[in-house]
Every structure is written in C-alpha cells, then in structure tokens.
Amino acid sequence: MTGLTEPDRQPAAIANRLAREIKRRRLGAGLSQRKLAAQIGYTRQYVSMCEWEDASLPSAELVAAIDTAVGANGELVSMRAEAPDRRHRSRRISTELVAASERGPAAAVQSTAVVAAELDLDRAFDAELATSFLRSRSVSEATIDSFTAVTNLLAGQRQSIAPDALIGPIEAHRDAVATLFRAATNERVKQQVGALLGETSVVASRVWSAVGDRSMALTHCAFARKLADQLQDRAMSGIARIFESNLRSDAATLISSDGDVVIGLRILKEAAEFADCLPPAARARIGAEQAQAYAVLELREECEEALMRAQRAAEYISEGDRTGLFSDWNTTRIQVYVGTSQLLLNEPKRAIAALSSALNTKMGDSPNVELAARVDLASAYTLSGELEEGCRILGDAYGALAAMGNHRGIERANRAIERMSPWRNERPVLAMREKIGSLSSC
C-alpha cells in the first residue's frame, strides 16, 4: 500500500472540520468551554479536547450532547457520523499489522506502509524504495528518511491519539525497522538503521508507559540502550538513558513509589556523559529530570542548579530540534518542571506561580504535558489551602486523562488524590471523587 484513496483521507479531515465547527458553534451560542461543559454534564477538558485539531474524534455521545446545547439541529452529529473513530480503526487493524511483520521482510515493509496510511502519513513513506532496499541491500538517504519520517510522526501522535490505539501501529513499524536492520549488510546502512531502530524502540517505550505497562516500557528502553552501546552510537546511548531513567525513578515524576530515584539519577549521570553529542532538548531534559529527582530527595541546592542547566540548554532549542521524541520540548516545558520541583520541595506557592505561568502559554500541541501540569497545579493549590480550587482542577484533568486513555497520567492524578487524604471528608473532595467515579458513564 503506497497511497491512499480519497475515502481513506476523509477521517482526519472530517475530525479537524468537526473540531473547528464545534468551536464556531460554541462561540456562536455565547458559551465558554466551562459553561458548555457544565450544561452538558462533562468536564471542561472534554469540551476543550473536542476543539483540538489533529486529535482523535470525540465520542458520538459527547458530540450529540454538544449539538443539543449549541442548537446545531443535528448537524454536528451528522458530521461526526461521516468518519469512523481512528482509535477504533487502529485497534481493528493492529493484529494484522503485527501479523504482517512476522511474514518476512517484504510484509514487514508493507506493515509500515499500512501504519503510514492509517495515520494519514503516506506522503512520508515510500514502500517502493524500502522494498528495493530489501532486494539490493543498498539504501538511499531517501529510504532512511522515509522510515525516519514515520517514526517522528508516530512520536508526535503520542499527543493526539489514545496510547492503547497507538500500540499496534508503533510496534508494527518497529518490527519493520528491525527487519531492515537485520537485513542490512552494509556497515554504514546498518549504523543508520540501527540508530533509527533505537529511536523507534524509545518511542514504543513511551507509548507502553502511557498505557501503564512499565515492564514493556523498560524492555524497549533497555533494548535501545544496549543496541546503541553496541553500535557505539553516542547520541542514541544518551537518549535511551534519559528515558530509561524516567522509568526507573517513577517517584520523581509523581507516578508511584515503585521507582528508585537513586537508580534514575545514576542513569541520568551516564546520559550526561554523552552531552556533547545530544541536541539541546535532550540536554534540557537531563537537567529537568535531575532537578525532579533531587527535589524528591529534598536536595534544594542541587535541584536549583539542575534547573538552571535545563533552562540554559532550552534556550538553544530551535524549531528544527522539536521533532520526534522531543517534539513537545521548549522553554515552557522547563517551567512545568520548575513548578513540579517546587511542589516536591513543599513550596506550593512557588509551584502555583511556575505552573500557572506555563499553562498561560499556548500548549495546545502538548496536551499530555498540559494535563500533567494541571494535576500538579491541583496538588499545589490543595497544599496551599485552596482545597476547592485544587479539587476543581484535578477533577477536570482526571476526566481529560481518562478520555485520552493515558494510564500513566491517571496514575499521576491518583497520587494527587492521595495527597488529599487529610481532607478526604471535606465537601470539595467528596464531590470530586463522585465526579471521577461517574466518568465511566460519560
């Protein structure tokens, strides 16, 4: 499959048109997102996500509720009915994608072609070039660029497609890259495709982490690290360690108590040894992750120094650096780390200032980061004595995370709920828990 028919192109186009139309209708009805959400019985985050372009289609039930509230007379419902949900479509083809990758090199290449078509990325992937590589064992830069483009675009889709729907496509694409790597005999080609296999494995690791499978996430990161070390690819060796450290020290990112912050810091130190080969975004992430780990250990001075390193590196991030695994990295992302670190240091007022500053900056292309920031902001408000505001923010964020199927984010939110245990019998907490408990019926 090297091209898409016009009907195949429709779902993404219709989803974007629906997002714009929902926003237009809402504004025409004189409703804010919050007022519309209250009117239809959903959280504001649900409404907000309906207006994001390049995102999964909202449920038919939610669109129907919005249609009625804004007086669209069924037009929004009709528009929604024109396109199948990409999440459901991805699940339906995931099995055949993986099966294709097991039938041999040519089928593996075709599986990535199907992935590209599934995500409307066919222009980025040339299956004919890839197949010619399998025949000749020689590869052009265009062939590698073709596979790299799909990896980068899949990494970017982590922000707009539910992770459980992305598992099949990313694994099928990874299998295809692995097949190409095994088939390569030219050392230069093997080095290039090996680097891509490492990056694709890290992308898969992030998706597995989002669905809550820590062991699979760690397995993919460890594979990328080992492969990069074998190939003596310093850049990928550093990048694999950055993301592996994040998984090893779960506590540092407010997920759970299962992680080991000391192990995470040790791996980050190893990653820092490759700093001269890493892009600015990767160097910024090393400092930011170190800061959070130091904050968990209440090492204030070390935390501040790490944040300064992260901020200095972030100043050098260009638009060209914001691709693939680092597509959502900029100076605003560092502000989120600043706020989270202050929360971990039990400085809720400073956390509120930093997180609010980050959220006041446009973060529409980074919904997962925005929701993580909102969860931490909720905790900061609670610790500062503003329980009602904390519960309101956390309830909305939880609803959006549940709608996206982001299990890792939900774990983060559950940790925030645990922090509210001293006030568990207070009315705002009881109301929030009731709202969260009713999400399954939305």
C-alpha positions in Angstrom: 0.0 0.0 0.0 1.8 3.2 -1.2 -1.1 5.6 -1.5 -4.5 6.4 0.0 -7.8 6.7 -1.8 -9.9 9.8 -1.2 -12.2 8.0 1.3 -9.2 6.9 3.3 -8.2 10.6 3.6 -11.6 11.7 5.0 -11.4 10.7 8.7 -8.6 13.1 9.6 -10.1 15.9 7.5 -13.5 15.4 9.0 -12.1 15.3 12.5 -10.5 18.7 12.0 -13.5 20.2 10.4 -15.7 18.9 13.3 -13.3 20.5 15.8 -13.5 23.8 14.1 -17.3 23.6 13.8 -17.8 22.7 17.4 -15.7 25.8 18.4 -17.6 28.0 16.0 -21.0 26.8 17.2 -20.0 27.2 20.9 -18.8 30.8 20.4 -21.9 31.5 18.3 -24.0 30.3 21.2 -22.1 32.7 23.6 -20.8 29.8 25.7 -17.4 29.5 27.3 -15.9 26.0 27.4 -16.6 25.9 31.1 -20.2 26.9 30.7 -20.8 24.4 27.9 -19.2 21.7 30.0 -21.5 22.5 33.0 -24.5 22.5 30.7 -23.9 19.0 29.2 -22.5 17.4 32.4 -19.0 16.8 31.1 -15.7 18.4 32.3 -14.2 21.4 30.6 -11.3 19.3 29.4 -13.6 17.0 27.5 -15.0 20.1 25.7 -11.5 21.5 25.1 -10.3 18.2 23.6 -13.3 18.3 21.1 -11.9 21.5 19.7 -8.3 20.3 19.2 -7.3 19.6 15.6 -5.3 16.6 14.7 -6.8 14.7 17.6 -9.0 11.6 18.0 -12.7 12.1 17.2 -14.8 12.7 20.3 -17.4 10.1 21.2 -20.7 10.2 19.4 -22.4 10.7 22.8 -20.4 13.8 23.6 -20.9 15.3 20.2 -24.7 14.7 20.5 -24.7 16.5 23.8 -22.8 19.5 22.4 -25.1 19.5 19.3 -28.1 19.9 21.5 -26.6 22.5 23.8 -25.4 24.8 21.0 -28.6 24.3 18.9 -26.9 22.7 15.9 -30.0 20.8 15.0 -28.2 17.5 14.4 -25.5 19.0 12.1 -22.6 18.2 14.4 -24.0 14.6 14.9 -24.2 14.1 11.1 -20.6 15.4 10.6 -19.4 13.0 13.4 -21.1 10.1 11.7 -19.2 10.7 8.4 -16.0 9.4 9.9 -15.0 6.3 11.9 -13.1 6.8 15.1 -9.4 6.5 14.4 -9.0 4.8 17.8 -11.3 2.0 16.9 -9.9 1.7 13.4 -6.4 1.4 14.9 -7.4 -1.4 17.2 -9.1 -3.2 14.4 -6.0 -3.4 12.2 -3.4 -3.8 14.9 -3.5 -7.6 14.8 -3.0 -7.8 11.0 -0.1 -5.2 11.2 1.8 -7.4 13.6 1.0 -10.5 11.7 2.3 -8.9 8.5 5.6 -8.0 10.2 6.0 -11.7 11.1 5.7 -12.9 7.5 9.1 -11.7 6.4 10.9 -8.6 5.2 8.6 -7.6 2.4 5.5 -7.9 4.6 7.3 -6.0 7.3 7.8 -3.1 5.0 4.2 -3.2 3.9 3.1 -3.1 7.6 4.8 0.3 7.9 3.1 1.4 4.7 -0.2 0.4 6.4 0.8 2.3 9.5 1.5 5.4 7.4 -1.8 5.1 5.7 -3.6 4.5 9.0 -2.3 7.8 10.3 -2.6 9.6 7.0 1.2 9.8 6.7 1.5 8.1 3.3 3.4 11.0 1.8 6.2 10.5 4.3 6.7 6.8 3.5 7.8 5.3 0.2 7.2 1.5 0.3 8.7 1.0 -3.2 12.0 2.5 -2.1 12.0 0.4 1.1 11.3 -2.8 -0.9 14.1 -2.1 -3.3 16.4 -1.9 -0.3 15.4 -5.4 0.7 16.3 -6.7 -2.8 19.6 -4.9 -3.2 20.8 -4.5 0.4 21.7 -0.9 -0.6 19.8 2.0 0.6 19.5 5.7 -0.4 19.2 8.5 2.1 15.6 8.9 0.9 14.7 5.4 2.1 16.1 6.0 5.6 14.4 9.4 5.6 11.1 7.7 4.7 11.2 5.4 7.7 12.5 8.2 10.0 9.6 10.4 9.0 7.1 7.7 10.1 9.0 7.3 13.4 8.9 11.0 14.1 5.3 11.4 13.2 4.3 8.4 15.4 6.2 10.1 18.2 4.2 13.2 17.6 0.9 11.3 17.5 1.5 10.4 21.2 -0.1 13.8 22.0 -3.2 13.3 20.0 -4.1 9.6 19.7 -5.0 7.4 22.7 -2.0 5.3 23.6 -3.8 2.0 23.6 -4.8 2.7 20.0 -1.2 3.6 19.1 0.5 0.5 20.5 -0.3 -1.7 17.4 1.0 0.8 14.8 4.2 1.7 16.7 5.0 -2.0 17.3 4.3 -2.9 13.7 6.6 -0.1 12.5 9.3 -1.0 15.0 9.2 -4.6 13.7 9.6 -3.3 10.2 12.6 -1.2 11.1 14.1 -4.2 13.0 13.6 -6.4 9.9 15.5 -3.8 7.8 18.3 -3.7 10.4 18.7 -7.4 10.4 18.7 -7.5 6.6 21.4 -4.8 6.2 24.9 -5.9 5.3 26.5 -2.6 4.5 28.0 -1.2 7.7 27.0 2.4 7.1 23.4 1.4 6.4 23.4 -0.8 9.5 24.6 2.1 11.6 21.9 4.4 10.3 19.1 1.9 10.5 20.3 0.8 13.9 20.0 4.4 15.2 16.5 4.6 13.9 15.6 1.2 15.5 16.8 2.6 18.8 14.8 5.7 18.5 11.7 3.8 17.4 12.1 1.5 20.4 12.2 4.5 22.7 9.0 5.9 21.1 7.4 2.5 21.7 8.6 2.6 25.3 6.8 5.9 25.8 3.6 4.5 24.5 3.8 1.4 26.6 4.4 3.6 29.6 1.3 5.7 28.8 -0.8 2.5 28.9 0.6 1.6 32.2 2.9 -1.3 31.2 6.1 -0.4 33.0 7.9 -3.7 32.3 7.3 -3.4 28.5 8.4 0.2 28.6 11.6 -0.7 30.4 12.3 -3.6 28.0 12.1 -1.3 24.9 14.4 1.4 26.6 16.9 -1.2 27.7 17.0 -2.7 24.2 17.6 0.8 22.7 20.4 1.4 25.2 22.1 -1.9 24.6 21.9 -1.6 20.8 23.2 2.0 20.9 26.2 0.9 23.0 26.9 -2.0 20.6 26.9 0.4 17.7 28.8 3.0 19.6 26.1 5.5 18.8 26.8 8.1 21.4 23.7 10.2 20.7 21.3 7.3 21.0 23.1 5.9 24.0 22.4 9.2 25.8 18.8 9.5 24.7 18.0 5.9 25.6 19.4 6.5 29.1 17.3 9.7 29.5 14.1 7.9 29.0 15.1 4.8 30.9 16.0 6.9 33.9 12.5 8.4 33.8 11.0 4.9 34.1 13.4 3.8 36.8 12.6 6.7 39.1 8.8 6.8 38.9 8.7 8.6 42.2 10.5 11.6 40.7 7.7 12.2 38.2 4.9 11.8 40.8 3.7 8.5 39.4 4.2 5.9 42.1 6.5 4.7 44.9 7.8 1.8 42.9 10.7 3.6 41.3 14.2 4.1 42.7 15.3 7.8 42.5 18.9 6.9 43.1 19.0 4.5 40.1 17.3 7.2 38.0 19.9 9.7 39.0 22.8 7.3 38.2 21.4 6.6 34.7 21.0 10.4 34.1 24.6 10.9 35.1 25.5 8.3 32.5 23.4 10.1 29.9 25.1 13.4 30.7 28.4 11.9 29.7 27.1 11.9 26.1 26.0 15.6 26.3 28.4 16.7 23.6 26.5 14.5 21.1 23.0 15.4 22.3 20.6 18.0 20.9 19.7 21.0 23.2 16.3 19.4 24.0 17.9 16.2 25.3 20.3 18.2 27.4 17.5 20.2 28.8 15.6 17.1 29.7 18.6 15.6 31.6 18.7 18.7 33.8 15.0 18.8 34.3 14.8 15.1 35.3 17.7 15.5 37.6 16.0 18.5 39.2 12.9 16.5 40.0 14.9 13.6 41.4 16.8 16.0 43.7 13.6 17.6 44.7 12.2 14.2 45.8 15.3 13.8 47.9 14.9 17.4 49.2 18.3 18.5 47.9 17.3 22.1 47.2 20.6 23.4 46.1 21.2 20.6 43.7 17.7 20.9 42.4 18.1 24.6 41.6 21.5 24.0 39.9 19.9 21.3 37.7 17.0 23.6 36.7 19.5 26.3 35.7 21.3 23.8 33.5 18.0 22.8 31.9 16.9 26.4 31.3 20.3 27.2 29.7 20.0 24.2 27.3 16.4 25.0 26.5 17.4 28.5 25.3 19.2 26.8 22.4 16.2 24.7 21.2 15.3 25.6 17.7 12.2 24.7 15.8 14.2 22.1 13.9 15.1 20.4 17.2 11.4 19.9 18.1 10.9 16.6 16.3 10.3 13.0 17.2 10.9 12.3 20.9 11.5 16.0 21.6 8.6 17.5 19.6 7.0 18.9 22.8 10.1 20.5 24.3 10.6 24.2 24.7 11.2 26.7 27.5 7.6 26.4 28.6 8.2 22.7 29.3 11.0 23.7 31.6 8.6 25.9 33.6 6.4 22.8 34.2 9.5 21.0 35.7 10.2 24.1 37.8 6.7 24.0 39.2 6.7 20.3 39.8 10.1 20.5 41.5 8.8 23.3 43.8 5.8 21.1 44.7 8.1 18.2 45.6 10.1 20.7 47.8 6.9 21.6 49.6 6.8 25.1 48.2 3.2 25.2 46.9 3.0 29.0 46.3 6.1 28.9 44.1 4.7 25.8 42.3 1.5 27.6 41.6 3.4 30.6 40.1 5.5 28.5 37.8 2.8 26.1 36.7 0.3 28.9 36.1 2.9 30.7 34.0 3.4 27.6 31.9 -0.3 27.0 31.5 -0.9 30.6 30.4 1.4 29.9 27.5 -0.1 28.2 24.5 0.3 24.4 25.0 -2.3 23.2 22.6 0.2 20.9 20.8 1.2 19.2 24.1 -2.0 18.0 25.8 -0.2 15.4 27.9 2.2 17.9 29.2 -0.6 20.4 29.9 -2.6 17.8 31.8 0.4 16.8 33.9 0.9 20.4 34.8 -2.7 20.7 35.8 -2.5 17.7 38.0 0.5 19.2 39.8 -1.2 22.6 40.0 -4.2 21.0 41.7 -1.8 19.5 44.3 -0.2 22.8 44.8 -3.5 24.6 45.4 -4.5 21.9 47.8 -1.3 22.2 49.8 -1.6 26.0 49.8 -5.0 25.8 51.5 -7.2 26.3 48.4 -8.9 22.9 48.5 -11.9 23.8 46.4 -9.8 25.1 43.5 -7.4 22.1 43.8 -10.4 19.7 43.5 -11.9 21.5 40.6 -8.7 21.5 38.6 -7.9 17.9 39.4 -11.4 16.7 38.6 -11.2 18.3 35.1 -7.7 16.9 34.5 -8.7 13.4 35.5 -11.6 13.5 33.1 -9.4 14.5 30.2 -6.8 11.9 31.0 -9.5 9.2 31.2 -10.9 10.3 27.8 -7.4 10.0 26.3 -6.7 6.6 27.9 -3.5 7.9 29.4 -3.0 5.4 32.2 0.3 6.9 33.3 -1.3 10.3 33.6 -4.2 8.7 35.6 -1.6 7.2 38.0 -0.2 10.7 38.5 -3.7 12.0 39.2 -4.3 9.2 41.6 -1.2 10.2 43.5 -2.6 13.7 43.7 -5.8 12.4 45.1 -3.8 10.5 47.7 -2.3 13.8 48.8 -5.8 15.0 49.6 -6.4 12.2 52.1 -6.1 14.6 55.1 -9.2 16.3 53.7 -11.0 13.2 52.4 -14.2 14.0 54.3 -14.4 17.6 53.1 -17.2 18.5 50.7 -15.0 19.5 47.7 -13.0 16.2 47.9 -16.2 14.2 48.2 -17.7 16.0 45.2 -14.6 15.5 43.1 -14.5 11.8 43.9 -18.1 11.5 42.9 -17.4 13.2 39.6 -14.4 10.9 38.9 -16.5 7.9 39.8 -19.1 8.9 37.3 -16.7 9.2 34.4 -17.3 5.7 33.3 -20.8 6.6 32.5 -19.9 9.6 30.3 
